[in-house]
Amino acid sequence: MSYDAHFRVWRGDADGGDLVDYTVAVNEGEVVLDVIHRLQATEAADLAVRWNCKAGKCGSCSAEINGRPRLMCMTRMSSLDRDATVTVTPMRAFPVLRDLVTDVSFNYQKAREIPAFVPPQGVKPGEYRMRQEDVNRSQEFRKCIECFLCQDTCHVVRDHEENKPAFAGPRFLMRVAELDMHPLDAAAETGVDRKRSAQEEHGLGYCNITKCCTEVCPEHIKITDNALIPLKERAVDRKYDPLVWLGSKIRRRGA
């Protein structure tokens, strides 16, 4: 059953912009991205929007719908009040390029700062062996589609632009946690201490575990509970627990 919806869409670029009102038809079973495409086809041919798969797997169509970071392709119109205005704006944590498209290069910069997985020496490809419980522990994090909604909703960067140089954000702290949990990662043999770098180089201490990143994750990854809190615990143990500190000193001397 079709009906006319009232949309308010942010239009503008890096120099500024404003919300523009539209009335657009909505058909049964549609998602917000369908309506945005109809706007492009009927009223706003120059509306800029980033999208790709329309299946919730590419992470391209991230935006804020009624103030909440969401994927437009996964937000059904039936979940919204048909009598209320639907406001669509770009992700607030990143610079606007045009309309609903933001510059997310900050995230790729942070990704490059994290040392990659280091395979153990003497183990050839195809010879890696891990226990299933070790795989289960970090496999959840591999579901990330890099929509950057967790980065957008994290108030450490959303409300404090000055924190960006020192803070990697939940998506990339989760990546550090994943590598630190990996039973075959041999980064320590190359001098990379993932727990120390999480704390001192990627800003783990800025995270105050409000779980806002978990709440907006379209893949339902428990970012806070399963990645960030365990990583914090291991980093604190490594830095402040006297027995752990003494053990690391003894091992270092032995080496």
Secondary structure, 3 states (H helix, E strand, C coil): CCEEEEEEEEEEECCEEEEEEEEEEECCCCEHHHHHHHHHHHCCCCCCCCCCCCCCCCCCCEEEECCEEEEHHHCEHHHCCCCCCEEEECCCCCCEEECCEECCHHHHHHHHCCCCCCCCCCCCCCCCCCCHHHHHHHHHHHHCCCCCHHHHHCHHHHCCHHHHHHCCCHHHHHHHHHHHHCCCCCHHHHCCCHHHHHHHCCCHHHCCCCCHHHHHCCCCCCHHHHHHHHHHHHHHHHHHCHHHHHHHHHHHHHC
